[in-house]
Amino acid sequence: MSNSKKYLTRFAVGVAGLGAAALAMTSTGAWAEETSSDGDFQMQIINGQPAAEGQYPWMVALADASDLSYNFCGGSLVADDVVLTAAHCTVEPAPPDFVIRHGSVDIDATDVYQVADVHTADRYNDWTFANDWALVKLAQPVPGAETIELTTEDRADWGVFEVAGWGVTENGWGSDELRFVEVPHISDADCAGAYGSEFEAVSMICAGDLANGGVDSCQGDSGGPLISVQGSRAVQVGVVSWGYGCAEAGRPGVYANVGALIDDINAVLDTW
């Protein structure tokens, strides 16, 4: 099995080169098609649908400061001036290199916010993707911000999640409109069965249709929230992190486990 993990930012490719988490990309688009050795298309997020305006008011995108049309990761507002995202989205770019986009499901209609500071998880491992979370401090608060609650629980069974992003869809391109999909929680035991020792239950959680595939997050969705919606209450349970391919049977999406990491996250939030 190749060590080609699906969630990788433009900065990681451009600055670090094809390292621990290599991704095949071409110049034909922001997120290009990845193929297997037999040429089958792999980079698919299937059965997603457009999000309604206001459905995920805490949703943000991370974009290249020198090319605002290029949004390379997702994230969530956890305070009016703080975004939770994936560590692998922030380990390369410095605060002046990227901005936060927020305020609409249409990425072209979002407002742009400058970044003041970044805290990448102290124990983040860029080979295993363990502890894959980071906090981004905005230079100014988002007016009237609606934030998402972070779970303090690490449940054995969350049922069905929602995950959203502007990343690659089944047509092989990123979406201008925010999309979401429902993904079932997969047990630690089943995820370990799929990924072996690469799955670290102390900081990761898995979701997807293990038997059939077909629903998943994909390139460009990294850092976005894995959400449990119960009635009118939504809590963030995970952060889009990694996986092999997208929406493939037997290869679920892997997420940073917020409930297991909440003490570390709050320790940083308390200082900001």
C-alpha positions as CSV (number, residue, x, y, z in Angstrom):
1,M,0.0,0.0,0.0
2,S,1.4,3.4,-1.0
3,N,1.7,6.1,1.6
4,S,-0.4,8.6,-0.4
5,K,-2.8,10.2,2.0
6,K,-5.7,12.1,0.4
7,Y,-5.8,15.3,2.4
8,L,-2.9,17.6,1.5
9,T,-2.7,21.3,1.1
10,R,-1.2,23.3,-1.8
11,F,1.4,24.7,0.6
12,A,2.5,21.2,1.7
13,V,3.0,20.3,-2.0
14,G,4.6,23.5,-3.1
15,V,6.8,24.1,-0.1
16,A,7.6,20.7,1.3
17,G,7.6,18.7,-2.0
18,L,6.3,15.2,-2.3
19,G,7.1,14.0,1.2
20,A,5.3,11.8,3.7
21,A,1.9,12.4,2.3
22,A,2.4,12.6,-1.5
23,L,-0.5,13.6,-3.7
24,A,-0.6,13.5,-7.5
25,M,-1.6,17.0,-8.8
26,T,-1.5,18.6,-12.2
27,S,-1.7,22.2,-13.5
28,T,-5.2,21.7,-14.9
29,G,-7.0,22.7,-11.8
30,A,-6.8,23.5,-8.1
31,W,-7.6,19.9,-7.1
32,A,-6.7,17.5,-9.9
33,E,-7.7,13.9,-10.5
34,E,-5.9,11.2,-8.7
35,T,-5.8,7.8,-10.3
36,S,-5.0,4.3,-9.2
37,S,-2.5,2.1,-11.0
38,D,-5.3,0.7,-13.2
39,G,-6.5,4.2,-14.1
40,D,-9.7,4.1,-12.1
41,F,-10.9,7.5,-10.7
42,Q,-10.5,7.6,-6.9
43,M,-10.8,11.2,-5.7
44,Q,-14.6,11.1,-5.3
45,I,-17.0,12.6,-2.7
46,I,-20.3,11.0,-3.7
47,N,-23.9,11.6,-2.7
48,G,-23.2,15.1,-1.3
49,Q,-25.6,17.9,-1.7
50,P,-25.5,21.7,-1.6
51,A,-25.8,23.3,1.8
52,A,-28.5,25.9,2.4
53,E,-27.4,29.5,3.3
54,G,-27.0,29.6,7.1
55,Q,-27.0,25.8,7.5
56,Y,-23.4,25.8,8.7
57,P,-22.8,29.4,9.8
58,W,-19.5,28.6,11.5
59,M,-18.0,27.2,8.3
60,V,-14.9,28.8,6.9
61,A,-12.3,28.2,4.2
62,L,-8.6,28.8,4.3
63,A,-7.4,30.5,1.1
64,D,-4.1,31.5,-0.4
65,A,-3.4,35.2,0.4
66,S,-1.8,35.7,-3.0
67,D,-4.6,33.9,-4.9
68,L,-8.0,34.3,-3.0
69,S,-9.7,32.1,-5.6
70,Y,-7.6,29.1,-4.2
71,N,-9.2,27.8,-1.0
72,F,-7.2,24.8,0.1
73,C,-8.7,23.8,3.4
74,G,-11.8,24.2,5.6
75,G,-12.3,25.1,9.2
76,S,-14.9,26.2,11.8
77,L,-15.4,29.2,13.9
78,V,-15.1,28.2,17.6
79,A,-14.9,31.8,18.8
80,D,-15.6,35.1,16.9
81,D,-11.9,35.4,16.2
82,V,-10.7,31.8,16.3
83,V,-10.9,29.0,13.7
84,L,-10.3,25.3,14.4
85,T,-8.7,23.5,11.4
86,A,-6.2,20.7,10.7
87,A,-2.6,20.9,11.6
88,H,-1.5,19.8,8.2
89,C,-3.3,22.8,6.8
90,T,-1.1,25.2,8.8
91,V,2.2,23.5,9.3
92,E,3.7,25.1,6.2
93,P,2.0,28.5,5.5
94,A,2.9,31.4,7.9
95,P,0.0,33.8,8.9
96,P,0.7,36.2,6.1
97,D,0.4,33.4,3.5
98,F,-3.3,32.6,3.9
99,V,-6.6,34.2,4.8
100,I,-9.9,33.0,6.2
101,R,-13.1,33.2,4.0
102,H,-16.5,33.2,5.8
103,G,-20.0,34.4,5.4
104,S,-21.7,32.5,2.5
105,V,-22.1,29.0,1.1
106,D,-20.9,30.6,-2.2
107,I,-17.1,30.8,-1.8
108,D,-17.0,33.8,-4.2
109,A,-19.4,35.8,-1.9
110,T,-17.5,35.2,1.3
111,D,-15.8,38.0,3.3
112,V,-12.0,37.8,3.7
113,Y,-10.3,38.0,7.1
114,Q,-6.6,38.4,7.8
115,V,-4.7,35.9,10.0
116,A,-2.9,37.2,13.1
117,D,-1.5,34.0,14.6
118,V,-1.5,30.2,14.3
119,H,-1.1,27.5,16.9
120,T,-0.3,24.1,15.4
121,A,-0.8,21.2,17.8
122,D,2.4,20.6,19.8
123,R,2.1,16.9,19.4
124,Y,1.1,16.9,15.7
125,N,2.9,14.2,13.7
126,D,3.2,15.0,10.0
127,W,4.0,11.4,9.1
128,T,1.1,9.7,11.0
129,F,-1.2,12.7,11.1
130,A,-1.8,12.1,14.8
131,N,-3.1,15.1,16.7
132,D,-4.1,16.8,13.5
133,W,-5.6,20.0,14.8
134,A,-4.6,23.7,14.8
135,L,-6.1,27.0,15.9
136,V,-6.0,30.2,13.8
137,K,-6.4,33.6,15.4
138,L,-8.0,36.2,13.2
139,A,-6.7,39.8,13.1
140,Q,-10.3,41.0,13.8
141,P,-13.5,39.3,15.0
142,V,-16.2,38.2,12.6
143,P,-19.1,40.5,13.2
144,G,-22.1,38.6,14.7
145,A,-20.3,35.3,14.5
146,E,-22.2,32.1,15.1
147,T,-19.8,29.5,16.5
148,I,-19.9,25.8,16.8
149,E,-19.7,24.0,20.1
150,L,-16.8,21.5,20.6
151,T,-17.7,18.2,22.1
152,T,-16.2,17.2,25.4
153,E,-17.2,13.5,24.8
154,D,-15.4,10.6,23.2
155,R,-18.3,8.3,22.5
156,A,-18.0,4.7,21.2
157,D,-21.0,5.3,18.8
158,W,-22.1,8.7,17.5
159,G,-24.4,7.4,14.9
160,V,-24.4,9.5,11.7
161,F,-22.3,12.6,11.2
162,E,-22.4,15.5,8.7
163,V,-19.3,16.8,7.1
164,A,-19.1,19.8,4.8
165,G,-16.6,21.6,2.6
166,W,-15.8,23.2,-0.7
167,G,-13.4,20.4,-1.7
168,V,-13.3,17.9,-4.5
169,T,-16.6,16.5,-5.7
170,E,-17.4,13.5,-7.8
171,N,-16.5,15.5,-10.9
172,G,-12.9,15.8,-9.8
173,W,-13.1,19.6,-9.1
174,G,-13.5,21.8,-6.1
175,S,-17.0,23.2,-5.6
176,D,-17.8,27.0,-5.5
177,E,-20.9,26.1,-3.4
178,L,-20.5,24.5,0.1
179,R,-21.6,20.9,0.0
180,F,-22.3,18.4,2.8
181,V,-22.8,14.7,3.2
182,E,-23.9,12.3,5.9
183,V,-21.3,9.7,7.0
184,P,-21.8,7.0,9.6
185,H,-19.5,6.7,12.5
186,I,-17.1,3.7,12.3
187,S,-15.9,2.0,15.4
188,D,-12.2,2.2,16.4
189,A,-11.9,-1.6,15.9
190,D,-13.3,-1.5,12.4
191,C,-11.1,1.5,11.5
192,A,-8.1,-0.3,12.8
193,G,-9.1,-3.2,10.7
194,A,-9.1,-0.9,7.6
195,Y,-5.8,1.0,8.4
196,G,-3.9,-1.2,10.9
197,S,-1.4,0.7,13.0
198,E,-1.8,3.9,10.9
199,F,-5.1,4.5,12.8
200,E,-4.3,5.9,16.3
201,A,-7.4,5.7,18.4
202,V,-6.0,8.1,21.0
203,S,-6.4,11.1,18.6
204,M,-8.4,9.8,15.6
205,I,-12.0,8.9,14.8
206,C,-13.4,7.4,11.5
207,A,-16.5,7.9,9.5
208,G,-17.9,6.7,6.1
209,D,-19.7,3.7,4.6
210,L,-17.0,1.0,5.3
211,A,-18.7,-1.8,3.3
212,N,-19.8,0.2,0.2
213,G,-18.0,3.5,0.2
214,G,-19.7,6.3,-1.7
215,V,-19.8,9.0,1.0
216,D,-16.7,10.9,2.2
217,S,-14.9,14.1,2.4
218,C,-12.0,14.7,0.0
219,Q,-9.1,17.0,-1.1
220,G,-9.8,20.5,-0.1
221,D,-12.1,19.6,2.8
222,S,-9.2,19.1,5.2
223,G,-9.7,21.0,8.5
224,G,-13.4,21.2,8.1
225,P,-15.8,20.0,10.9
226,L,-17.2,16.5,11.4
227,I,-20.6,17.4,13.0
228,S,-23.1,15.5,15.2
229,V,-26.5,17.1,14.8
230,Q,-29.1,16.2,17.4
231,G,-32.3,18.2,17.0
232,S,-31.4,21.8,16.9
233,R,-28.0,21.2,18.6
234,A,-24.8,20.7,16.5
235,V,-21.5,19.9,18.0
236,Q,-18.1,19.4,16.3
237,V,-16.8,15.9,16.9
238,G,-13.9,15.7,14.5
239,V,-11.6,17.6,12.1
240,V,-11.2,16.3,8.5
241,S,-7.7,14.8,8.4
242,W,-6.7,11.9,6.1
243,G,-7.6,8.7,4.3
244,Y,-6.6,6.6,1.3
245,G,-8.6,7.7,-1.8
246,C,-12.0,9.2,-1.3
247,A,-15.3,7.4,-0.7
248,E,-13.7,4.0,-1.4
249,A,-15.1,0.8,0.2
250,G,-12.9,-0.3,3.1
251,R,-11.1,3.1,3.2
252,P,-13.1,5.4,5.5
253,G,-12.3,9.0,6.2
254,V,-10.1,9.6,9.3
255,Y,-10.7,12.7,11.5
256,A,-8.9,14.3,14.5
257,N,-11.0,13.2,17.5
258,V,-12.1,16.5,19.2
259,G,-13.5,14.8,22.3
260,A,-10.1,13.1,22.9
261,L,-8.2,16.3,22.2
262,I,-10.4,18.9,23.8
263,D,-8.2,19.5,26.9
264,D,-5.3,20.4,24.6
265,I,-7.5,22.6,22.4
266,N,-9.0,24.4,25.4
267,A,-5.6,25.0,26.9
268,V,-4.7,27.1,23.9
269,L,-8.1,28.8,23.7
270,D,-7.7,29.8,27.3
271,T,-4.5,31.7,26.4
272,W,-6.1,33.5,23.4
